Structure formats: C-alpha cells, structure tokens
Amino acid sequence: MIILNAIYPATPNARFDADYYRDSHMPMCKRVLGAACTGIAFHAGLSGGAPGSAPPFVAIGTLYFDSLEDFQTAFPPKAAELMADIPNYTDITPVIQISDVALHDVSAGAAVHA
C-alpha cells in the first residue's frame, strides 16, 4: 500500500478551514483520482507529545493507493486541479510525503500489510 500525506505545519496566523478540507477537498481528491485512490483520511491536530502542548501540524490528509504504479498513473494528470483547490481552505504550503506502508493495523484482528 502506498500513501500520500499532505502535512500542514502549524504556523502563526495561518488559516486552515478544517470543515472545507474534510467535507470538500478530501472527497474531491477521491472523486478526481477515481478507482486508483482506494481511501482517504483526515487527521486534525489536537496536541503535541506533551500534555497541553500545541500540535506541530494543523492537519494531515492521507490518500491511499494499492501501488506506486497506481499513484504514478493517477496523480500527476490531476495534480494541478487538486493543488488549485488549496487556497479555498488554507494559506499553508503543505509538505508532501509519499510512503510505502509496511504496517497497517487499524483494529484488533485487522490484516497487517507486510
């Protein structure tokens, strides 16, 4: 499994519309990327590692793909369209990371990807 994480660092005076991101942008990503995008996730920053500390990231958006090839086929032709939506929800430049998921266990008894 391959994921693309769009990571939005918490910066002073930054604007981030979490409702728009969750309800409009992420579903748009799934729709535009079609069957190649097998899932989406929205992670809203709540805290840093120490109790009461600010989160280092406002949000992280995750797009799931079965393979690097699926990602490389689906994403580049749609990247400009997806990036054009960014001003609708934030003025933060996202940090993008593409990762191979070596372990994915979201609940007891779930299959582990190795």
Beta strands, then each sheet from edge to edge (+ up, - down):
strand 1: 2-9
strand 2: 37-44
strand 3: 57-65
strand 4: 95-100
sheet 1: 2+ 3- 1+ 4-
end
